[in-house]
Amino acid sequence: MTHLIALIDGSGYSQSVADLTRWVAERTNASVDLMHVLGRRGVGSERADLSGNLKLGARSALLKELSDLDEQKAKLDVKRGRLLLEDAKAGLEEAGLTTVGTKLRHGDLIESIAEFEGDADLIVVGKRGEAADFAKLHLGSNLERVVRAAKKPVLVASRAFKPIEKFLIAFDGGESAMKAVRHIAEGKLFTGLPCTLLCVGKPTEGMQKKLDDAADILRKGGYSVDAQFAKGEPEDVIKDRIEADNIGLLVMGAYGHSRIRSLIIGSTTTEMVRSCHVPVMMFR
């Protein structure tokens, strides 16, 4: 892993995104680009006509004032975006990172990621965005868009960063889960951390072989692996195991092995990201 993109939006998750980015960069010696995207104004809707039955002169004056306010807001948004990036960069540099860049973009978030992700190995994003209702466990709409569109692994930050001392791979034998296993075995990010390789379901002969093969790949990569089956609903079993074993990070495929849908995140993945209080690293 040589380069990361971290999405900073000013939400309550921005500090956790920065902390998680620092953790990854320190373990992999990766460079970092902090990105803040200013969305297009007025996309998908027209501004309400507030002029009503005003006379021509009054209507023109009002429309001019509204235009001036729009221009002022756009300038303030740019200034705020720059400050967010500068603050996040300063924090990472104070923590010892030396290769930190910033990117302030205008337009669509997904288009901005697509422009730069070719040079990146990982995208770090918060679970919920700036406008999220934290009283509800809804995922941010931008997160789902990022996971659907990104070609690189996506690391989702939890509300508050905690030291990561062990990790769990939710394994279903699918292509994305095997991609995660190979990526971890070949990389440096999780070096030295104990790994739990958990398959929820019936231990059939075919699944046992897939689990054993995955465990072998990880062990050849130098990992200590506890590979096991567990019965129950995947969402409940995985969440309970994370809490009982003090797991610091969950790794899983963004889509399940069966009933794959091209335009939605797999149901188990959605539930895990929504309910878990640890970072989740997802592979397509």
Backbone as JSON, one array per atom type, in Angstrom:
{
  "sequence": "MTHLIALIDGSGYSQSVADLTRWVAERTNASVDLMHVLGRRGVGSERADLSGNLKLGARSALLKELSDLDEQKAKLDVKRGRLLLEDAKAGLEEAGLTTVGTKLRHGDLIESIAEFEGDADLIVVGKRGEAADFAKLHLGSNLERVVRAAKKPVLVASRAFKPIEKFLIAFDGGESAMKAVRHIAEGKLFTGLPCTLLCVGKPTEGMQKKLDDAADILRKGGYSVDAQFAKGEPEDVIKDRIEADNIGLLVMGAYGHSRIRSLIIGSTTTEMVRSCHVPVMMFR",
  "N": [[0.85, -1.19, 0.0], [0.67, 2.11, -0.98], [-0.49, 4.62, -1.28], [-3.11, 6.71, -0.06], [-6.51, 7.85, -0.11], [-8.33, 10.11, 1.73], [-11.48, 11.05, 2.77], [-12.7, 14.1, 3.74], [-15.18, 15.83, 5.43], [-16.14, 17.57, 7.34], [-17.92, 16.54, 9.14], [-19.01, 14.83, 12.19], [-17.47, 12.61, 12.0], [-15.07, 13.2, 10.86], [-12.69, 13.57, 12.36], [-12.23, 10.98, 13.25], [-11.86, 9.73, 10.79], [-9.46, 10.97, 10.05], [-7.77, 10.03, 12.12], [-7.85, 7.26, 11.66], [-6.79, 7.17, 9.12], [-4.2, 8.07, 9.68], [-3.3, 5.88, 11.21], [-3.29, 3.81, 9.29], [-1.45, 4.86, 7.43], [0.89, 5.06, 8.96], [1.48, 2.37, 9.42], [1.96, 1.39, 6.91], [3.57, 3.1, 5.54], [2.48, 4.8, 3.67], [1.63, 7.47, 1.41], [-0.61, 10.31, 1.71], [-3.62, 11.71, 0.53], [-5.78, 14.19, 1.37], [-9.16, 14.78, 0.82], [-11.7, 17.06, -0.01], [-14.93, 17.61, -1.11], [-16.84, 19.89, -2.82], [-20.15, 20.01, -3.4], [-22.18, 20.18, -6.39], [-24.08, 23.09, -6.85], [-27.56, 23.49, -6.76], [-28.2, 21.23, -8.23], [-30.51, 19.03, -9.58], [-32.73, 20.37, -8.66], [-34.74, 23.3, -8.8], [-34.3, 26.66, -7.73], [-36.59, 28.03, -5.43], [-39.14, 30.29, -6.46], [-39.09, 33.28, -5.14], [-40.05, 35.75, -5.62], [-42.67, 36.26, -6.12], [-45.56, 38.26, -6.59], [-44.24, 40.6, -6.97], [-43.43, 43.93, -8.04], [-41.68, 44.9, -11.05], [-39.22, 46.3, -10.57], [-38.74, 45.81, -7.82], [-38.68, 43.05, -7.88], [-36.43, 42.54, -9.45], [-34.44, 43.63, -7.82], [-34.61, 41.92, -5.62], [-33.92, 39.43, -6.77], [-31.33, 40.02, -7.53], [-30.16, 40.37, -5.02], [-30.46, 37.78, -3.96], [-28.82, 36.4, -5.75], [-26.36, 37.52, -5.1], [-26.11, 36.57, -2.5], [-25.9, 33.83, -2.98], [-23.45, 33.77, -4.3], [-21.78, 34.69, -2.26], [-22.12, 32.63, -0.39], [-21.0, 30.51, -1.81], [-18.32, 31.29, -1.87], [-17.74, 31.24, 0.85], [-18.1, 28.52, 1.35], [-15.95, 27.45, -0.07], [-13.81, 28.58, 1.35], [-14.24, 27.45, 3.87], [-13.93, 24.74, 3.23], [-11.2, 24.67, 2.56], [-10.09, 25.33, 5.03], [-10.89, 23.11, 6.57], [-9.42, 21.08, 5.33], [-6.8, 22.02, 5.71], [-6.6, 22.01, 8.51], [-6.91, 19.25, 9.04], [-4.69, 18.26, 7.68], [-2.61, 19.49, 9.11], [-2.94, 18.23, 11.56], [-2.27, 15.55, 10.95], [0.38, 15.87, 10.14], [1.53, 16.81, 12.5], [1.34, 14.47, 13.9], [3.35, 13.06, 12.8], [3.35, 12.26, 10.12], [4.68, 12.67, 6.89], [4.15, 12.97, 4.19], [1.65, 14.41, 3.04], [-1.04, 15.48, 1.23], [-3.49, 17.82, -0.11], [-6.75, 18.07, -1.54], [-9.11, 20.05, -2.93], [-12.17, 19.89, -4.32], [-14.64, 20.64, -6.83], [-17.95, 19.68, -7.6], [-19.26, 16.43, -8.37], [-19.07, 13.91, -5.9], [-18.44, 11.17, -6.46], [-17.44, 11.32, -9.07], [-15.16, 12.8, -8.54], [-13.69, 11.05, -6.92], [-13.3, 8.97, -8.76], [-11.59, 10.22, -10.5], [-9.17, 10.3, -9.16], [-8.66, 7.86, -7.88], [-7.25, 5.94, -9.22], [-4.55, 6.09, -8.67], [-4.48, 5.39, -6.07], [-4.5, 3.16, -3.21], [-6.35, 2.67, -1.3], [-9.42, 3.86, 0.03], [-10.55, 6.06, 2.47], [-13.3, 6.71, 4.49], [-15.97, 8.34, 6.29], [-18.58, 6.85, 8.31], [-21.05, 8.14, 8.33], [-22.27, 11.2, 6.95], [-22.0, 14.83, 6.92], [-24.6, 15.82, 7.15], [-25.98, 13.92, 8.52], [-28.37, 12.25, 10.64], [-27.66, 11.65, 13.78], [-29.08, 10.39, 15.7], [-30.33, 8.37, 14.51], [-29.68, 5.21, 13.02], [-28.81, 5.37, 10.32], [-27.1, 4.82, 7.29], [-24.81, 7.0, 5.64], [-25.73, 8.5, 2.55], [-23.77, 9.08, 0.7], [-21.74, 7.32, 1.43], [-22.72, 4.79, 0.63], [-22.81, 5.24, -2.1], [-20.09, 5.6, -2.65], [-19.02, 3.06, -2.0], [-20.33, 1.47, -3.88], [-19.3, 2.49, -6.26], [-16.49, 2.66, -6.11], [-13.37, 1.3, -7.14], [-11.32, 0.45, -5.62], [-10.38, -0.89, -2.35], [-12.48, 0.06, 0.4], [-12.32, 1.8, 3.39], [-14.15, 2.18, 6.2], [-14.67, 4.55, 8.61], [-15.38, 4.4, 12.1], [-17.37, 6.08, 14.66], [-15.62, 7.0, 16.67], [-12.13, 6.7, 16.9], [-10.28, 3.87, 17.95], [-7.46, 2.14, 19.36], [-6.24, -0.48, 17.27], [-5.91, -3.79, 17.72], [-6.43, -6.37, 16.98], [-8.04, -8.2, 14.33], [-10.98, -9.11, 12.42], [-12.04, -11.26, 9.87], [-14.88, -11.5, 8.01], [-15.97, -14.25, 6.53], [-17.25, -15.65, 3.59], [-16.7, -17.27, 1.52], [-16.95, -16.17, -0.96], [-16.07, -14.27, -3.95], [-15.27, -11.61, -3.36], [-14.59, -11.82, -0.67], [-12.42, -13.58, -0.78], [-10.7, -11.98, -2.23], [-10.18, -10.05, -0.31], [-8.79, -11.6, 1.58], [-6.46, -12.34, 0.15], [-5.38, -9.81, -0.35], [-4.79, -8.88, 2.23], [-2.94, -10.82, 3.05], [-0.81, -10.29, 1.37], [-0.08, -7.73, 1.97], [1.04, -5.03, 4.23], [-0.49, -3.87, 6.16], [-1.89, -5.17, 8.29], [0.06, -6.55, 9.58], [1.41, -8.55, 12.13], [-0.86, -8.51, 13.72], [-3.31, -10.46, 15.37], [-5.56, -12.67, 13.68], [-8.96, -13.38, 13.21], [-10.75, -15.65, 11.4], [-13.79, -15.91, 10.29], [-16.55, -17.89, 9.52], [-19.9, -17.85, 8.97], [-22.35, -20.16, 9.22], [-23.34, -23.42, 7.93], [-20.92, -25.98, 8.27], [-20.09, -27.21, 5.57], [-18.55, -29.6, 3.32], [-17.46, -28.34, 1.08], [-17.36, -25.61, 1.89], [-15.71, -25.84, 4.08], [-13.3, -26.48, 2.91], [-12.81, -24.13, 1.46], [-12.54, -22.32, 3.57], [-10.32, -23.39, 4.88], [-8.4, -23.11, 2.85], [-8.28, -20.32, 2.65], [-7.33, -19.68, 5.2], [-4.82, -20.86, 5.06], [-3.57, -19.27, 3.12], [-3.36, -16.85, 4.5], [-1.77, -17.63, 6.69], [0.59, -18.33, 5.4], [1.31, -15.83, 4.73], [2.28, -14.94, 7.06], [0.57, -14.61, 9.21], [-1.13, -15.1, 12.33], [-3.77, -17.2, 12.67], [-7.11, -17.79, 13.56], [-9.33, -19.88, 12.49], [-12.72, -20.52, 11.96], [-16.09, -21.91, 12.19], [-19.43, -20.67, 12.71], [-22.72, -20.77, 14.06], [-25.89, -19.29, 13.23], [-27.52, -16.07, 12.63], [-25.8, -14.11, 10.31], [-25.38, -11.28, 10.76], [-25.89, -10.95, 13.52], [-24.17, -12.83, 14.73], [-21.59, -12.03, 13.9], [-21.43, -9.39, 14.9], [-21.72, -9.9, 17.68], [-19.4, -11.42, 18.14], [-17.39, -9.59, 17.59], [-17.74, -7.78, 19.68], [-17.43, -9.46, 21.94], [-14.83, -10.45, 21.72], [-13.31, -8.22, 21.62], [-12.6, -7.1, 19.12], [-10.87, -5.05, 16.83], [-11.2, -4.2, 14.21], [-13.16, -4.84, 11.33], [-13.19, -6.92, 8.5], [-14.56, -7.4, 5.31], [-16.39, -8.64, 2.42], [-17.94, -6.43, 0.08], [-20.16, -7.33, -1.16], [-22.31, -10.13, -0.91], [-21.83, -13.73, -1.25], [-23.93, -14.97, -2.49], [-26.98, -14.15, -4.26], [-26.22, -11.7, -5.38], [-26.39, -8.23, -5.95], [-26.08, -5.7, -8.3], [-26.33, -2.98, -7.82], [-26.66, -2.37, -5.16], [-25.4, -2.44, -1.8], [-24.43, -5.48, -0.25], [-26.76, -7.11, 1.96], [-25.93, -8.09, 4.5], [-23.48, -6.79, 4.75], [-24.3, -4.09, 4.79], [-25.74, -4.06, 7.23], [-23.69, -4.66, 9.03], [-21.91, -2.48, 8.78], [-23.63, -0.49, 9.58], [-24.29, -1.13, 12.25], [-22.0, -1.9, 13.72], [-19.41, -0.85, 15.96], [-16.85, -0.46, 15.17], [-14.16, 0.17, 12.82], [-14.77, -0.7, 9.37], [-13.55, -2.58, 6.76], [-13.95, -2.82, 3.36], [-14.25, -4.9, 0.49], [-14.7, -5.11, -3.0]],
  "CA": [[0.0, 0.0, 0.0], [1.55, 3.27, -1.11], [-1.19, 5.91, -1.32], [-4.46, 6.7, 0.47], [-7.39, 9.01, -0.23], [-9.2, 10.23, 2.9], [-12.54, 12.02, 2.49], [-12.95, 14.96, 4.89], [-16.37, 16.61, 5.1], [-16.57, 18.43, 8.43], [-18.89, 15.87, 10.0], [-18.46, 14.31, 13.43], [-16.59, 11.48, 11.69], [-13.84, 13.66, 10.21], [-11.53, 13.3, 13.21], [-12.0, 9.54, 13.22], [-11.27, 9.45, 9.48], [-8.06, 11.39, 10.12], [-7.05, 9.11, 13.01], [-7.75, 5.97, 10.98], [-5.84, 7.4, 8.03], [-2.87, 8.1, 10.3], [-2.97, 4.5, 11.6], [-2.95, 3.07, 8.07], [-0.23, 5.42, 6.83], [2.04, 4.71, 9.8], [1.79, 0.95, 9.29], [2.27, 1.03, 5.53], [4.42, 4.15, 4.94], [1.77, 5.33, 2.51], [1.33, 8.9, 1.32], [-2.02, 10.58, 1.95], [-4.3, 12.88, -0.02], [-7.04, 14.54, 2.01], [-10.04, 15.34, -0.2], [-12.99, 17.64, 0.36], [-15.64, 17.85, -2.35], [-17.96, 20.82, -2.76], [-21.15, 19.53, -4.34], [-22.76, 21.14, -7.33], [-25.24, 23.8, -6.32], [-28.74, 23.53, -7.61], [-28.38, 20.03, -9.02], [-31.71, 18.25, -9.32], [-33.85, 21.17, -8.19], [-34.7, 24.72, -9.1], [-34.53, 27.48, -6.56], [-37.96, 28.51, -5.35], [-39.37, 31.66, -6.9], [-39.5, 34.05, -3.96], [-40.42, 37.11, -6.02], [-44.12, 36.37, -6.06], [-46.19, 39.25, -7.46], [-43.55, 41.88, -6.82], [-43.25, 44.73, -9.24], [-40.44, 44.59, -11.77], [-38.04, 46.84, -9.9], [-38.54, 45.09, -6.56], [-38.31, 41.68, -8.21], [-35.04, 42.56, -9.91], [-33.58, 43.87, -6.66], [-34.58, 40.71, -4.8], [-33.15, 38.41, -7.47], [-29.92, 40.42, -7.44], [-29.71, 40.08, -3.65], [-30.34, 36.33, -3.85], [-27.63, 36.01, -6.5], [-25.2, 37.91, -4.3], [-26.02, 35.64, -1.36], [-25.39, 32.57, -3.52], [-22.03, 33.95, -4.56], [-21.11, 34.78, -0.97], [-22.12, 31.3, 0.2], [-20.03, 29.69, -2.53], [-16.99, 31.68, -1.41], [-17.58, 30.74, 2.22], [-17.94, 27.07, 1.27], [-14.57, 27.19, -0.48], [-12.94, 28.94, 2.47], [-14.43, 26.43, 4.91], [-13.31, 23.5, 2.76], [-9.76, 24.8, 2.68], [-9.75, 25.26, 6.45], [-11.04, 21.72, 7.0], [-8.28, 20.32, 4.82], [-5.57, 22.49, 6.36], [-6.6, 21.52, 9.89], [-6.67, 17.81, 9.01], [-3.3, 18.06, 7.28], [-1.75, 19.88, 10.23], [-3.03, 17.18, 12.58], [-1.5, 14.39, 10.5], [1.8, 16.21, 10.16], [1.93, 16.84, 13.9], [1.45, 13.08, 14.34], [4.56, 12.48, 12.24], [3.28, 11.94, 8.7], [5.46, 13.66, 6.13], [3.68, 13.1, 2.81], [0.21, 14.64, 3.12], [-1.52, 16.49, 0.29], [-4.91, 18.18, 0.0], [-7.45, 18.28, -2.8], [-10.44, 20.65, -2.82], [-12.79, 19.68, -5.62], [-16.02, 21.04, -7.05], [-18.68, 18.74, -8.44], [-19.81, 15.21, -7.8], [-18.11, 13.15, -5.09], [-18.02, 9.95, -7.14], [-16.58, 11.7, -10.18], [-13.88, 13.23, -7.97], [-12.97, 9.84, -6.51], [-12.9, 8.25, -9.96], [-10.48, 10.96, -11.11], [-7.91, 10.13, -8.44], [-8.47, 6.58, -7.21], [-6.33, 5.1, -9.97], [-3.23, 6.12, -8.02], [-4.67, 5.09, -4.64], [-4.68, 1.76, -2.82], [-7.41, 2.57, -0.3], [-10.22, 5.07, 0.26], [-11.03, 6.12, 3.84], [-14.49, 7.55, 4.52], [-16.76, 8.21, 7.51], [-19.81, 6.07, 8.17], [-22.13, 9.07, 8.02], [-21.78, 12.5, 6.53], [-22.24, 16.04, 7.7], [-26.02, 16.07, 7.36], [-26.6, 12.71, 9.08], [-29.08, 12.3, 11.91], [-26.94, 10.67, 14.59], [-30.02, 9.66, 16.54], [-30.79, 7.24, 13.72], [-28.55, 4.43, 12.53], [-28.85, 5.33, 8.88], [-25.82, 5.05, 6.62], [-24.79, 8.15, 4.76], [-25.97, 8.14, 1.15], [-22.5, 9.14, -0.02], [-20.99, 6.09, 1.7], [-23.21, 3.73, -0.25], [-22.37, 5.57, -3.46], [-18.65, 5.35, -2.74], [-18.78, 1.62, -2.02], [-20.81, 0.93, -5.15], [-18.54, 2.98, -7.41], [-15.03, 2.59, -5.97], [-12.7, 0.09, -7.59], [-10.34, 0.11, -4.6], [-11.0, -1.15, -1.06], [-13.0, 1.22, 1.13], [-12.22, 1.65, 4.84], [-15.17, 3.03, 6.79], [-14.33, 4.91, 9.99], [-16.44, 4.45, 13.1], [-17.52, 7.43, 15.22], [-14.41, 7.37, 17.41], [-11.06, 5.75, 16.64], [-9.65, 3.19, 19.07], [-6.33, 1.33, 18.9], [-6.62, -1.74, 16.65], [-4.95, -4.81, 18.14], [-6.76, -7.61, 16.28], [-9.07, -7.97, 13.33], [-11.82, -10.25, 12.05], [-12.5, -11.34, 8.48], [-16.14, -12.21, 7.82], [-15.66, -15.04, 5.33], [-18.39, -16.41, 3.05], [-16.25, -18.05, 0.39], [-17.18, -15.46, -2.2], [-14.92, -13.66, -4.64], [-14.79, -10.42, -2.66], [-13.96, -12.26, 0.57], [-11.1, -14.1, -1.14], [-9.89, -10.83, -2.59], [-9.74, -9.46, 0.95], [-7.78, -12.49, 2.17], [-5.21, -12.2, -0.6], [-4.88, -8.45, -0.15], [-4.21, -8.82, 3.58], [-1.76, -11.69, 3.11], [0.28, -9.71, 0.59], [0.2, -6.36, 2.4], [1.67, -4.79, 5.52], [-1.37, -3.12, 7.06], [-2.29, -5.92, 9.48], [1.19, -7.35, 10.04], [1.57, -8.68, 13.58], [-2.14, -8.52, 14.41], [-4.02, -11.74, 15.3], [-6.7, -12.66, 12.76], [-10.05, -14.34, 13.31], [-11.38, -15.9, 10.11], [-15.07, -16.43, 10.76], [-17.55, -18.25, 8.52], [-21.18, -18.09, 9.63], [-23.15, -21.09, 8.43], [-23.09, -24.85, 8.11], [-19.59, -26.36, 7.79], [-20.11, -28.22, 4.52], [-17.22, -29.99, 2.85], [-16.97, -27.3, 0.18], [-17.03, -24.4, 2.63], [-14.57, -26.13, 4.94], [-12.1, -26.37, 2.07], [-12.58, -22.71, 1.17], [-12.05, -21.7, 4.8], [-8.95, -23.88, 5.09], [-7.53, -22.5, 1.85], [-8.1, -18.91, 3.03], [-6.46, -19.66, 6.38], [-3.46, -21.19, 4.6], [-3.03, -18.09, 2.45], [-3.0, -15.89, 5.54], [-0.65, -18.14, 7.48], [1.79, -18.2, 4.56], [1.66, -14.41, 4.78], [2.85, -14.64, 8.37], [-0.47, -14.28, 10.19], [-1.71, -16.05, 13.27], [-5.17, -17.24, 12.24], [-8.09, -18.66, 14.21], [-10.38, -20.09, 11.49], [-13.8, -21.25, 12.61], [-17.48, -21.74, 11.78], [-20.37, -20.32, 13.78], [-24.11, -20.88, 13.65], [-26.74, -18.16, 13.55], [-27.65, -15.03, 11.62], [-24.48, -13.48, 10.17], [-25.29, -9.97, 11.38], [-25.83, -11.08, 14.98], [-22.98, -13.59, 15.13], [-20.39, -11.21, 13.69], [-21.46, -8.29, 15.86], [-21.46, -10.43, 19.02], [-18.0, -11.85, 18.22], [-16.58, -8.37, 17.65], [-17.84, -7.22, 21.03], [-16.93, -10.4, 22.95], [-13.38, -10.65, 21.57], [-12.66, -6.91, 21.54], [-12.04, -6.96, 17.78], [-10.7, -3.64, 16.53], [-11.53, -3.86, 12.83], [-13.86, -5.89, 10.59], [-12.93, -6.97, 7.06], [-15.56, -8.22, 4.65], [-16.73, -8.27, 1.06], [-19.07, -5.51, -0.01], [-21.3, -8.08, -1.67], [-22.32, -11.51, -0.47], [-21.52, -14.77, -2.24], [-25.16, -15.32, -3.21], [-27.96, -13.09, -4.48], [-25.5, -10.44, -5.57], [-27.07, -7.18, -6.69], [-25.01, -4.82, -8.78], [-26.52, -1.58, -7.47], [-26.81, -2.18, -3.72], [-24.44, -3.15, -0.97], [-25.03, -6.69, 0.31], [-27.54, -6.82, 3.17], [-25.1, -8.32, 5.69], [-22.5, -5.71, 4.8], [-25.0, -2.89, 5.23], [-26.04, -4.18, 8.65], [-22.44, -4.61, 9.78], [-21.43, -1.1, 8.79], [-24.6, 0.31, 10.32], [-24.41, -1.43, 13.68], [-20.73, -2.12, 14.4], [-18.74, 0.35, 16.46], [-15.45, -0.54, 14.79], [-14.01, 0.4, 11.39], [-15.08, -1.81, 8.48], [-12.83, -2.51, 5.5], [-14.78, -3.56, 2.4], [-13.68, -5.23, -0.82], [-15.67, -5.49, -4.04]],
  "C": [[0.88, 1.24, 0.0], [0.83, 4.61, -1.05], [-2.64, 5.76, -0.86], [-5.2, 7.97, 0.06], [-8.31, 9.01, 0.98], [-10.2, 11.35, 2.65], [-12.89, 12.78, 3.77], [-14.14, 15.86, 4.57], [-16.85, 17.52, 6.23], [-17.59, 17.82, 9.35], [-18.21, 15.43, 11.3], [-17.51, 13.14, 13.22], [-15.23, 11.92, 11.14], [-12.6, 13.37, 11.05], [-11.2, 11.81, 13.22], [-11.4, 9.11, 11.88], [-9.8, 9.81, 9.48], [-7.23, 10.44, 10.98], [-6.83, 7.75, 12.35], [-6.76, 6.06, 9.82], [-4.41, 7.4, 8.56], [-2.41, 6.69, 10.65], [-2.53, 3.69, 10.39], [-1.62, 3.55, 7.51], [1.01, 5.05, 7.64], [2.45, 3.25, 9.61], [2.26, 0.57, 7.89], [3.24, 2.0, 4.85], [3.79, 4.76, 3.7], [1.66, 6.85, 2.57], [-0.18, 9.08, 1.4], [-2.45, 11.81, 1.15], [-5.62, 13.04, 0.72], [-7.92, 15.24, 0.98], [-11.33, 15.87, 0.4], [-13.68, 18.04, -0.94], [-16.83, 18.78, -2.09], [-18.97, 20.42, -3.82], [-21.65, 20.62, -5.26], [-23.98, 21.8, -6.7], [-26.39, 23.75, -7.32], [-28.98, 22.3, -8.43], [-29.67, 19.34, -8.6], [-32.89, 19.06, -8.83], [-33.65, 22.62, -8.6], [-34.95, 25.51, -7.83], [-35.95, 28.01, -6.57], [-38.05, 29.96, -5.79], [-39.95, 32.44, -5.73], [-40.01, 35.43, -4.32], [-41.92, 37.34, -6.02], [-44.69, 37.37, -7.06], [-45.54, 40.62, -7.33], [-43.47, 42.61, -8.14], [-41.85, 44.51, -9.8], [-39.2, 45.06, -11.05], [-37.72, 46.09, -8.63], [-38.09, 43.66, -6.83], [-36.84, 41.61, -8.65], [-34.08, 42.76, -8.75], [-33.47, 42.62, -5.8], [-33.74, 39.62, -5.46], [-31.66, 38.73, -7.44], [-29.36, 40.1, -6.05], [-29.53, 38.58, -3.44], [-29.1, 35.82, -4.58], [-26.36, 36.35, -5.73], [-25.0, 36.98, -3.11], [-25.47, 34.29, -1.82], [-23.88, 32.65, -3.74], [-21.23, 34.0, -3.26], [-21.02, 33.4, -0.3], [-21.1, 30.41, -0.48], [-18.6, 30.02, -2.08], [-16.72, 31.17, 0.0], [-17.39, 29.23, 2.23], [-16.51, 26.69, 0.89], [-13.61, 27.46, 0.67], [-13.02, 27.89, 3.57], [-13.76, 25.12, 4.5], [-11.8, 23.54, 2.9], [-9.31, 24.7, 4.14], [-9.85, 23.84, 6.99], [-9.83, 20.89, 6.57], [-6.98, 20.73, 5.51], [-5.48, 21.99, 7.8], [-6.29, 20.02, 9.94], [-5.23, 17.51, 8.64], [-2.35, 18.38, 8.42], [-1.76, 18.81, 11.32], [-2.21, 15.95, 12.2], [0.0, 14.67, 10.52], [2.34, 16.3, 11.58], [2.11, 15.43, 14.45], [2.65, 12.37, 13.71], [4.51, 12.1, 10.78], [3.94, 13.06, 7.89], [4.95, 13.89, 4.71], [2.16, 13.19, 2.81], [-0.15, 15.77, 2.17], [-2.99, 16.77, 0.51], [-5.48, 18.4, -1.39], [-8.84, 18.83, -2.49], [-11.07, 20.61, -4.2], [-14.21, 20.23, -5.64], [-16.69, 19.98, -7.92], [-19.17, 17.54, -7.68], [-18.74, 14.42, -7.07], [-17.57, 11.94, -5.84], [-17.12, 10.26, -8.33], [-15.2, 12.13, -9.68], [-13.05, 12.03, -7.54], [-12.46, 9.09, -7.74], [-11.69, 8.91, -10.61], [-9.15, 10.6, -10.48], [-7.66, 8.72, -7.9], [-7.53, 5.64, -7.96], [-4.96, 5.01, -9.34], [-3.3, 5.73, -6.54], [-4.84, 3.59, -4.42], [-5.87, 1.56, -1.89], [-8.11, 3.92, -0.19], [-10.77, 5.0, 1.68], [-12.18, 7.12, 3.9], [-15.23, 7.34, 5.85], [-18.05, 7.46, 7.26], [-21.0, 6.95, 7.77], [-21.53, 10.44, 7.72], [-22.26, 13.63, 7.41], [-23.7, 16.25, 8.05], [-26.73, 14.9, 8.03], [-27.31, 13.0, 10.39], [-28.47, 11.22, 12.81], [-27.85, 9.93, 15.56], [-30.56, 8.43, 15.83], [-29.58, 6.52, 13.14], [-28.61, 4.26, 11.02], [-27.44, 5.55, 8.33], [-25.92, 6.3, 5.76], [-24.97, 7.72, 3.31], [-24.67, 8.17, 0.36], [-21.66, 7.89, 0.22], [-21.43, 4.98, 0.76], [-22.79, 3.98, -1.69], [-20.89, 5.27, -3.65], [-18.37, 3.86, -2.84], [-19.22, 1.0, -3.33], [-19.86, 1.28, -6.3], [-17.04, 2.72, -7.32], [-14.5, 1.25, -6.46], [-11.67, -0.39, -6.57], [-11.05, -0.2, -3.28], [-11.41, 0.14, -0.36], [-12.94, 0.91, 2.63], [-13.14, 2.67, 5.49], [-14.85, 3.29, 8.26], [-15.56, 4.88, 10.88], [-16.45, 5.84, 13.73], [-16.26, 7.89, 15.95], [-13.35, 6.29, 17.2], [-10.52, 5.18, 17.96], [-8.49, 2.36, 18.55], [-6.8, -0.03, 18.39], [-5.55, -2.77, 16.95], [-5.23, -6.18, 17.54], [-7.91, -7.35, 15.33], [-9.79, -9.27, 12.99], [-12.19, -10.15, 10.58], [-13.79, -12.15, 8.45], [-16.05, -12.93, 6.48], [-16.88, -15.83, 4.88], [-18.0, -17.23, 1.82], [-16.4, -17.37, -0.95], [-15.94, -14.79, -2.75], [-14.37, -12.46, -3.88], [-14.11, -10.78, -1.35], [-12.56, -12.82, 0.3], [-10.16, -12.99, -1.57], [-9.35, -10.15, -1.34], [-8.63, -10.29, 1.58], [-6.44, -12.33, 1.46], [-4.57, -10.83, -0.39], [-4.18, -8.33, 1.2], [-2.92, -9.63, 3.65], [-0.55, -11.07, 2.42], [0.71, -8.33, 1.09], [0.82, -6.28, 3.79], [0.72, -4.23, 6.56], [-1.65, -3.86, 8.36], [-1.15, -6.78, 10.05], [1.3, -7.35, 11.57], [0.28, -8.7, 14.36], [-2.81, -9.89, 14.28], [-5.27, -11.62, 14.43], [-7.7, -13.75, 13.13], [-10.71, -14.44, 11.94], [-12.68, -16.63, 10.38], [-16.03, -16.67, 9.6], [-18.85, -18.6, 9.25], [-22.03, -18.98, 8.73], [-22.75, -22.53, 8.7], [-21.73, -25.23, 7.53], [-19.64, -27.5, 6.78], [-18.69, -28.52, 4.06], [-16.62, -28.9, 1.96], [-16.54, -26.04, 0.9], [-15.84, -24.63, 3.55], [-13.27, -26.0, 4.14], [-11.78, -24.91, 1.77], [-12.01, -21.99, 2.39], [-10.6, -22.11, 5.07], [-7.98, -23.24, 4.11], [-7.24, -21.04, 2.2], [-7.16, -18.79, 4.22], [-5.01, -19.95, 5.98], [-2.8, -19.99, 3.93], [-2.56, -17.06, 3.48], [-1.8, -16.35, 6.36], [0.66, -18.08, 6.69], [2.25, -16.74, 4.5], [2.17, -13.98, 6.13], [1.84, -14.35, 9.46], [-0.81, -15.45, 11.1], [-3.21, -16.04, 13.07], [-5.97, -18.24, 13.07], [-9.26, -18.78, 13.24], [-11.47, -20.96, 12.08], [-15.14, -20.97, 11.94], [-18.3, -21.33, 12.99], [-21.78, -20.38, 13.22], [-24.87, -19.61, 14.04], [-26.88, -17.2, 12.37], [-26.33, -14.27, 11.52], [-24.36, -12.15, 10.89], [-25.12, -10.07, 12.89], [-24.55, -11.76, 15.43], [-21.73, -12.73, 15.02], [-20.33, -10.07, 14.7], [-21.12, -8.77, 17.26], [-19.99, -10.84, 19.18], [-17.07, -10.63, 18.33], [-16.58, -7.81, 19.06], [-17.21, -8.14, 22.07], [-15.41, -10.51, 22.91], [-12.61, -9.34, 21.45], [-11.92, -6.74, 20.21], [-11.98, -5.47, 17.43], [-11.09, -3.22, 15.13], [-12.14, -5.08, 12.14], [-13.51, -5.78, 9.11], [-13.99, -7.86, 6.42], [-15.74, -7.77, 3.21], [-17.93, -7.33, 1.05], [-20.33, -6.21, -0.5], [-21.18, -9.52, -1.23], [-22.06, -12.48, -1.62], [-22.75, -15.12, -3.08], [-26.06, -14.1, -3.31], [-27.29, -11.73, -4.62], [-26.35, -9.47, -6.39], [-26.04, -6.12, -7.06], [-25.15, -3.39, -8.28], [-26.74, -1.35, -5.98], [-25.71, -2.92, -2.99], [-25.15, -4.38, -0.4], [-25.67, -6.42, 1.66], [-26.73, -7.03, 4.44], [-24.08, -7.21, 5.85], [-23.13, -4.43, 5.31], [-25.26, -2.92, 6.73], [-24.78, -4.07, 9.49], [-21.92, -3.18, 9.89], [-22.34, -0.23, 9.65], [-24.48, 0.12, 11.83], [-23.09, -1.58, 14.42], [-20.08, -0.81, 14.81], [-17.24, 0.3, 16.2], [-15.35, -0.22, 13.3], [-14.29, -0.86, 10.59], [-14.34, -1.59, 7.16], [-13.53, -3.41, 4.5], [-14.07, -3.72, 1.06], [-14.8, -5.59, -1.78], [-15.2, -6.74, -4.75]]
}
